[in-house]
Amino acid sequence: MVIAVKKPSVIFIAGTLGQGGAEKQLFLLSRSLKKREHEVEVISLTKGEYWEHELRLLGIKVHNIPRNISRWEKFKAIKRLVKQSLPDVVYSFHFYTSFYAGLLRFYFNGLKTIGSIRNNGKSEVKENGIWSWLHMHSCHKIIGNNYDGINYVNKALKVPRRKLFFLSNAVETSLDAEKNNISTEAPLKIVFIGRLVRQKDPEMLLEIASILKEKNIPFQLDIIGDGPMKESLNKKIINKQLQQNAFLLGKIDKASQHLPSYQILLSTSLYEGTPNVILEALLAKVYPVVRNYNGIQTLFNDIGEEYCHLIFRNSIEAVEIIIKISQDPNQFKILKNRGRDYVMNNFSEETQYRSFSNMI
């Protein structure tokens, strides 16, 4: 006789379900759990955002908590929802909501609580101040998507190593990657995907574009994303006379599906965790030309040291790399398959699910 074993039920707490990298990871992990017959629910501190709709399409229940109430009122609302479902695991998917999960452990016997590090740790501690200690110490476990963040909270906040776990991001490995051949006669197609905020330093994109234009390199730079810097960037595009080269496209749903139309993904972030868009570019066989923020050297070294030639420290170095790729694409062609294979083997949804199921 076969005895069916109930799989652990999970409630996620999300600070937002907008079109960000962390939120997409929440969606992918929720989908993996749902496919494998786990009961899954999501509590969101926002309402009506992009990934909420996608989660509902999967049949996953999403509960909304008003943002304009106090932390204590939010916690009481979350506690009521958890009491109704009595899950096995509550997993806060953002650093700044981790203490909500952590406090629940004192109200529900046997409940496993998990908090998150989604960036490099240092930036999150800076943003959250004294709350950071509570965020990281209240939960049973903390899951980070990169070792820089894990190491930082271990040292800066004295979070015991035994509580800290690494869970890799996942990407949708069905992405078509056969459209992005480089022609030395056509304009080079470059794309940026991300929020238009200081962390991503989109102003550097226009510095790079200006230098490319001065050097008479034919190119098109598409900037996909929205944010508070959009208006100032539009003014700078006009001031630098880049209207024929640089284009603000705003938000695009499922932006990663457009990656195979480009040859280069340009990343100018000041700091990151493990950025989805870099993994998606590798999967799409697009060259990721990336600023040297934390963790990127480790990632590229793991794929192959040749990839480190795609890392830059300033605008001039970025331009030099772009010109090398445009003038001699065959020199870099070997990197395409290697990058795609690496992502397929290490960042699949199946790999992520197996790792997470071992943690709960």
C-alpha positions as CSV (number, residue, x, y, z in Angstrom):
1,M,0.0,0.0,0.0
2,V,1.3,3.4,-1.0
3,I,0.8,6.1,1.6
4,A,0.5,9.7,0.2
5,V,2.7,12.2,2.0
6,K,1.3,15.7,2.1
7,K,3.8,18.2,0.7
8,P,4.5,21.3,2.8
9,S,2.2,24.2,2.2
10,V,3.7,27.6,1.7
11,I,2.5,31.2,2.2
12,F,4.7,33.9,0.6
13,I,4.8,37.5,1.9
14,A,5.6,40.0,-0.7
15,G,6.2,43.7,-0.3
16,T,5.2,44.3,-3.9
17,L,4.2,42.2,-6.9
18,G,5.4,44.7,-9.5
19,Q,7.6,43.9,-12.5
20,G,10.8,43.4,-10.7
21,G,13.3,40.6,-10.6
22,A,12.5,39.4,-7.1
23,E,8.8,39.4,-7.9
24,K,9.4,37.3,-11.0
25,Q,11.3,34.8,-8.8
26,L,8.4,34.6,-6.4
27,F,6.1,33.8,-9.4
28,L,8.5,31.1,-10.8
29,L,8.9,29.4,-7.4
30,S,5.2,29.6,-6.7
31,R,4.5,28.0,-10.1
32,S,7.0,25.2,-9.4
33,L,5.4,24.5,-6.0
34,K,1.9,24.6,-7.5
35,K,2.9,22.1,-10.3
36,R,4.2,19.7,-7.7
37,E,1.0,19.8,-5.6
38,H,2.0,22.1,-2.8
39,E,-0.6,24.4,-1.5
40,V,0.5,28.0,-2.2
41,E,-0.8,31.4,-1.2
42,V,0.6,34.9,-1.5
43,I,0.1,37.8,0.9
44,S,1.0,41.1,-0.8
45,L,1.3,44.6,0.6
46,T,0.2,46.0,-2.7
47,K,-2.8,45.5,-4.9
48,G,-3.4,45.0,-8.6
49,E,0.2,44.7,-9.8
50,Y,1.5,42.7,-12.7
51,W,2.6,39.4,-10.9
52,E,-0.6,39.3,-8.9
53,H,-2.6,38.9,-12.1
54,E,-0.2,36.1,-13.3
55,L,-0.4,34.3,-10.0
56,R,-4.2,34.4,-10.0
57,L,-4.1,32.9,-13.5
58,L,-2.3,29.9,-12.0
59,G,-5.1,29.4,-9.5
60,I,-2.9,30.8,-6.6
61,K,-4.8,32.8,-4.0
62,V,-3.4,36.3,-3.5
63,H,-4.4,38.3,-0.4
64,N,-3.9,42.1,-0.4
65,I,-2.9,44.1,2.7
66,P,-3.3,47.9,2.6
67,R,0.0,49.8,2.5
68,N,-1.3,52.9,4.3
69,I,-1.7,51.2,7.7
70,S,0.9,50.8,10.4
71,R,3.4,47.9,10.6
72,W,1.5,46.5,13.6
73,E,-1.9,46.6,11.7
74,K,-0.2,44.9,8.7
75,F,1.2,42.2,11.0
76,K,-2.2,41.6,12.6
77,A,-3.8,41.3,9.1
78,I,-1.1,38.8,8.0
79,K,-1.5,36.8,11.3
80,R,-5.2,36.5,10.6
81,L,-4.6,35.1,7.1
82,V,-2.0,32.7,8.3
83,K,-4.4,31.5,11.1
84,Q,-7.0,30.7,8.4
85,S,-4.7,28.6,6.3
86,L,-2.2,27.3,8.9
87,P,0.6,26.7,6.4
88,D,3.8,24.7,7.1
89,V,6.0,27.5,5.9
90,V,5.8,31.3,5.7
91,Y,8.4,32.7,3.4
92,S,8.9,36.5,3.2
93,F,10.3,37.2,-0.3
94,H,11.7,40.7,0.5
95,F,14.3,41.8,3.0
96,Y,12.1,44.5,4.4
97,T,9.1,42.2,5.1
98,S,11.1,39.4,6.7
99,F,10.2,40.4,10.3
100,Y,6.5,39.8,9.6
101,A,7.3,36.2,8.9
102,G,9.7,36.1,11.9
103,L,7.2,37.4,14.4
104,L,4.7,34.7,13.3
105,R,6.9,31.9,14.8
106,F,5.9,33.1,18.3
107,Y,2.2,32.7,17.5
108,F,2.1,29.3,15.7
109,N,3.8,26.2,17.0
110,G,5.6,24.2,14.3
111,L,5.5,27.0,11.7
112,K,8.7,27.4,9.8
113,T,9.6,31.0,9.0
114,I,12.0,32.2,6.2
115,G,13.3,35.7,5.5
116,S,15.1,37.0,2.4
117,I,18.2,38.8,1.1
118,R,17.5,39.8,-2.5
119,N,20.4,42.2,-3.1
120,N,23.9,42.7,-1.8
121,G,23.0,43.0,1.9
122,K,24.8,46.2,2.4
123,S,22.3,48.3,0.4
124,E,19.4,46.6,2.2
125,V,20.8,47.3,5.6
126,K,21.4,50.9,4.7
127,E,17.8,51.3,3.5
128,N,16.2,49.6,6.5
129,G,18.4,50.9,9.3
130,I,17.8,49.5,12.8
131,W,14.9,47.3,11.5
132,S,17.5,45.2,9.6
133,W,18.5,43.4,12.7
134,L,14.9,42.3,13.4
135,H,14.4,41.4,9.7
136,M,17.4,39.0,9.8
137,H,17.2,37.6,13.3
138,S,13.5,36.9,13.8
139,C,13.1,34.1,11.2
140,H,14.2,30.5,11.5
141,K,16.1,30.7,8.2
142,I,17.3,33.4,5.8
143,I,17.6,32.7,2.1
144,G,19.8,34.8,-0.1
145,N,20.1,34.6,-3.9
146,N,23.8,35.6,-3.8
147,Y,26.8,34.9,-1.5
148,D,27.8,38.6,-1.2
149,G,24.5,39.4,0.6
150,I,24.7,36.3,2.7
151,N,28.3,37.1,3.8
152,Y,27.5,40.7,4.5
153,V,24.6,40.1,6.9
154,N,26.6,37.3,8.6
155,K,29.4,39.8,9.4
156,A,27.5,43.1,9.8
157,L,24.4,41.8,11.6
158,K,26.0,38.7,13.3
159,V,23.4,36.4,11.7
160,P,24.6,32.9,12.4
161,R,25.9,31.0,9.4
162,R,23.7,28.0,10.2
163,K,20.6,30.2,9.5
164,L,21.8,31.4,6.1
165,F,21.0,29.5,2.9
166,F,21.7,30.1,-0.7
167,L,18.9,29.6,-3.3
168,S,19.8,30.3,-6.9
169,N,17.4,32.3,-9.2
170,A,15.6,30.5,-11.9
171,V,15.0,31.4,-15.5
172,E,12.4,30.1,-18.0
173,T,14.7,27.9,-20.1
174,S,12.3,27.8,-23.1
175,L,13.6,31.1,-24.4
176,D,14.3,31.2,-28.2
177,A,17.9,32.2,-28.8
178,E,18.4,32.0,-32.6
179,K,17.7,35.5,-33.8
180,N,20.7,37.6,-32.6
181,N,23.4,37.2,-35.2
182,I,25.6,40.3,-35.6
183,S,26.1,41.9,-38.9
184,T,29.0,44.3,-39.2
185,E,27.0,46.3,-41.8
186,A,23.8,46.8,-39.7
187,P,23.4,49.0,-36.6
188,L,24.4,47.2,-33.4
189,K,21.3,46.5,-31.3
190,I,21.8,47.1,-27.6
191,V,19.2,46.8,-24.9
192,F,19.0,47.8,-21.2
193,I,16.2,46.2,-19.1
194,G,15.5,47.5,-15.6
195,R,14.0,50.1,-13.3
196,L,15.1,53.7,-14.1
197,V,16.5,54.4,-10.6
198,R,19.8,55.4,-9.1
199,Q,20.8,51.9,-8.3
200,K,20.7,51.0,-12.0
201,D,22.6,54.2,-13.0
202,P,20.8,54.6,-16.4
203,E,22.6,58.0,-16.9
204,M,25.8,55.9,-17.7
205,L,23.8,54.4,-20.6
206,L,23.7,57.8,-22.3
207,E,27.4,58.5,-21.5
208,I,28.2,55.2,-23.4
209,A,25.8,56.1,-26.2
210,S,27.4,59.5,-26.6
211,I,30.9,58.0,-27.0
212,L,29.6,55.4,-29.5
213,K,28.1,58.2,-31.5
214,E,31.3,60.3,-31.4
215,K,33.2,57.2,-32.7
216,N,30.7,56.8,-35.6
217,I,29.6,53.3,-34.4
218,P,26.2,52.6,-35.9
219,F,23.9,51.4,-33.0
220,Q,20.5,51.4,-31.5
221,L,20.0,51.5,-27.7
222,D,16.6,50.5,-26.4
223,I,15.9,51.3,-22.8
224,I,13.2,49.1,-21.4
225,G,11.8,50.0,-18.0
226,D,10.1,52.8,-16.1
227,G,10.9,54.8,-13.0
228,P,11.5,58.2,-11.4
229,M,14.5,59.0,-13.7
230,K,12.5,58.6,-17.0
231,E,11.8,62.3,-17.5
232,S,15.4,63.4,-16.8
233,L,16.7,60.7,-19.1
234,N,14.5,61.9,-21.9
235,K,15.8,65.5,-21.5
236,K,19.4,64.2,-21.6
237,I,18.7,62.2,-24.8
238,I,17.5,65.5,-26.4
239,N,20.4,67.5,-24.9
240,K,23.0,65.0,-26.1
241,Q,21.2,64.8,-29.5
242,L,20.7,61.0,-29.2
243,Q,17.1,60.9,-30.5
244,Q,18.2,58.7,-33.5
245,N,20.1,56.3,-31.3
246,A,18.6,56.0,-27.8
247,F,14.9,55.1,-27.2
248,L,12.9,55.0,-23.9
249,L,10.4,52.2,-24.5
250,G,8.9,52.2,-21.0
251,K,7.6,49.0,-19.4
252,I,7.2,45.9,-21.6
253,D,5.5,42.8,-20.4
254,K,7.7,39.7,-20.5
255,A,10.6,41.9,-21.7
256,S,13.0,38.9,-21.6
257,Q,11.2,37.4,-24.6
258,H,12.5,40.3,-26.7
259,L,16.2,39.7,-25.8
260,P,16.9,37.5,-28.8
261,S,16.3,40.5,-31.1
262,Y,19.4,42.2,-29.6
263,Q,23.1,41.4,-29.7
264,I,24.2,43.1,-26.5
265,L,22.6,43.6,-23.1
266,L,24.1,46.6,-21.3
267,S,24.0,46.6,-17.5
268,T,25.2,49.7,-15.6
269,S,24.0,48.8,-12.1
270,L,26.0,50.1,-9.1
271,Y,25.1,47.0,-7.1
272,E,22.9,43.9,-7.6
273,G,22.2,40.5,-6.1
274,T,22.0,37.9,-8.8
275,P,20.3,39.8,-11.6
276,N,17.7,37.8,-13.6
277,V,18.3,39.9,-16.7
278,I,21.9,38.8,-16.9
279,L,20.9,35.1,-16.7
280,E,18.2,35.7,-19.3
281,A,20.7,37.3,-21.6
282,L,23.1,34.4,-21.3
283,L,20.2,32.0,-22.1
284,A,19.2,34.1,-25.1
285,K,22.8,34.0,-26.4
286,V,23.1,37.8,-26.0
287,Y,26.4,39.2,-24.9
288,P,26.1,40.7,-21.4
289,V,28.3,43.8,-21.2
290,V,28.2,44.4,-17.4
291,R,29.5,47.0,-15.0
292,N,31.8,45.5,-12.3
293,Y,29.4,45.3,-9.3
294,N,29.5,42.7,-6.6
295,G,29.3,39.1,-7.5
296,I,29.5,39.5,-11.3
297,Q,33.2,38.4,-11.4
298,T,32.2,35.2,-9.5
299,L,29.4,34.5,-11.8
300,F,31.4,35.0,-15.0
301,N,34.4,33.1,-13.7
302,D,32.1,30.1,-13.0
303,I,31.0,30.2,-16.7
304,G,34.5,30.7,-18.1
305,E,37.2,33.4,-17.5
306,E,36.7,34.7,-21.1
307,Y,33.4,36.1,-19.9
308,C,35.3,38.5,-17.6
309,H,36.4,40.3,-20.7
310,L,32.8,41.6,-20.9
311,I,33.0,43.4,-17.5
312,F,33.7,47.2,-17.5
313,R,34.5,49.8,-14.8
314,N,33.6,52.9,-16.7
315,S,32.0,54.2,-19.8
316,I,35.2,54.2,-21.9
317,E,35.9,50.5,-21.1
318,A,32.2,49.7,-21.9
319,V,32.6,51.3,-25.3
320,E,35.9,49.4,-26.0
321,I,34.1,46.1,-25.3
322,I,31.1,47.0,-27.5
323,I,33.4,48.0,-30.4
324,K,35.4,44.7,-30.1
325,I,32.2,42.7,-30.3
326,S,30.8,44.7,-33.2
327,Q,34.0,44.5,-35.2
328,D,34.9,40.9,-34.6
329,P,31.9,39.0,-33.4
330,N,33.5,35.6,-34.2
331,Q,36.1,36.3,-31.4
332,F,33.2,36.1,-28.9
333,K,31.0,33.5,-30.6
334,I,32.2,30.6,-28.5
335,L,30.8,32.3,-25.4
336,K,27.2,32.1,-26.6
337,N,26.7,28.4,-26.3
338,R,28.8,28.2,-23.1
339,G,26.7,30.8,-21.4
340,R,23.4,29.3,-22.4
341,D,24.5,25.8,-21.3
342,Y,25.6,27.2,-17.9
343,V,22.2,28.8,-17.2
344,M,20.3,25.7,-18.4
345,N,22.3,23.5,-16.1
346,N,22.4,25.7,-13.0
347,F,19.4,28.0,-13.1
348,S,16.4,25.9,-14.2
349,E,13.1,25.9,-12.3
350,E,13.7,22.3,-11.5
351,T,17.1,23.0,-9.9
352,Q,15.6,25.8,-7.9
353,Y,12.6,23.7,-6.7
354,R,14.9,20.8,-5.6
355,S,17.0,23.2,-3.6
356,F,14.1,24.9,-2.0
357,S,12.2,21.6,-1.1
358,N,15.4,20.5,0.7
359,M,15.2,23.6,2.9
360,I,11.6,23.2,4.0
